[in-house]
Amino acid sequence: MLPAELVMGQPYFTLGYLDDEFRFPSIMSFVYIGQDLLETSSRQGTMWYFQDAASYLRWGAFRGGRDLTSPMSAEVDRTVDEGTTRDPTQLYTFPAEQLGDILSREQLAHRLLSGY
């Protein structure tokens, strides 16, 4: 995936396999939320940020937090009917050279159907 192809709020995936015969895929789902969002980015160069799909769907996009490292877990304050709760949000950062591991829906489908 090229940086210019990433669209905020869109789902992306990584694909691995649990076996050497490529019969059992392991898919991780992410949502692209932006570039250079936390202080760690300035020390590591440009970083692209992705949030786990489950917390994105439940709470929306991550809006900041502590200085963390990748992959990171941020405790995010969320207000719900019963009061304030802390929800773990998984953030993942990728430098440009690792964005090739990120797949769009179409790329994921192609790889799954082609068997690699």
N, C-alpha and C positions, 0 to 999 in steps of 0.2 A: 504494500500500500504506500503510495506517495503522500507526503504531507498535504499537498494541495488537494488531494482527493477526499480527505477526511471532512465529514460534515458534523457539526455539533449536534448532539442529541440523537444521532443515528447509532444503531447497533453494529458492533463488530465482534469478531470471533478469533480465537486461536484454535487450532486443530492439532491434536496429537493422537497417538494410538496406544492402546494398552497392551498390544501384542505385536510380535514381529511379523505376523501375516497380514496386518492391517485390517483385521476383521472387527475390532472393537474400538470405535472412535471415542476420543475424550475431547469434548468441546467446552470451551469457556466462553461465556457471553459477557461483553462489555458495552459501555456506552461512551462515546467520545465526548469529553467535557471541556477540552481546551488545551492551551499550550502555556507552559511556564506559569502554572498557577501558584506554586509555593516557593519559598525562599531557596529550597534545595536546588531548584532549576538553575539559578545563576551560578552556582558552584559546579554544576555538572554539564553545563551547556544547555542548549535548547532541548526541552523534554515535552512530550505529548502525553496528556493525562486521560485516563479512562477510568470509569467507575463501574463497579459490579452492577449487573443489570437488575438484580433483586432490590438493592437499596435505591437505585435510580427510579425504579417503578414505584416503590413505596413512598419515597421522600422527595424525589426530584434530584436535580444536579447538586453535587457538593459545592459549597460556596466559600470554602476557605477553612483554615484551621491551623494547627500547629505545624512546625517545621518537621517534616517526616521524611522517611526514606522509602524506597520501592522494593517489593510491593509494600504498601502501607495500610495500616488500619487506623482510621480516625474515629474517635468517639464524637458523635455529632449530637448536640442538644436538639431535641425535637419536642414541640409542644403538642400534646394530645389531650383528649377530653379529660383524662385522669390527672393531668399535670405534665411536668417535663420528664422525659425519659432520655436515656442515652442509647443511641443506635450505632452499632458498628458499621461503618461504610468502608469498603475495600477500594482503595485507589491503586492504580497501576500506572507506572510511568515507563515510557519507551523513548530512547534516543532515536534519531533519524535512521541510523543503521539497523535498528531492530524493527522498524515499522513494516518490513517485509513479512514479518510473522503475523501481522494483523490482517484479517480477511473480511471482506464485505459479505453480505448474504449470498450474492451471486458467486463469488469466489469460493466460499465454503461449499455451496451446492455442487459446483464444478468439481472440487477436490473429492468430495464424498462420492459422487457418481463415477469419477474416474478411478477411484480406488487407491489414491495415494494421499 
